[in-house]
Amino acid sequence: MTAFYDDPDAAIAKVQRDIADAQERARRAGEVKASIDRVRGRMRSSRGEVEAEVDATGRLTDLVLADAATALRPDDLAALIRETVDAAARDAGRRAVAVTDDAYGEGSAISGQLRAELDAREVSR
């Protein structure tokens, strides 16, 4: 058996394959990131007074208050908005994890890391 550097042509070919593999992983990671950037979670309160949309990071991207929302006490409306936004964030998180599961596999380190981040975000709420 020859050492890696005993055959310069084999060494160059291996380096070129490694570079091509890295470029493919980077391309795929870019596609996954773009897919996650498009993820939205949307939830509506049980009686429809509040509808919230958030992105995969949990940032509020849309909030719709129905006319019925004005009949609620301010404290109750604020609580309902928070609950609806939180539910939309959980929905967006599930969707983002599904994207990574699809791209890298359900047991992948990337999906596991995303799940852990979402769990930590949920605990801090």
FENUR-V529954 format. One record per helix or strand of 3 or more residues. SS is the DSSP state (a for helix, b for strand). FROM is the first residue (numbers start at 0). LEN is the number of residues. If there is no record, write none. Layout:
ss: [SS/SS]
from: [FROM/FROM]
len: [LEN/LEN]
This chain:
ss: [a/a/b/b/b/a/a/a]
from: [3/7/39/49/59/66/73/108]
len: [3/31/5/6/6/5/31/16]
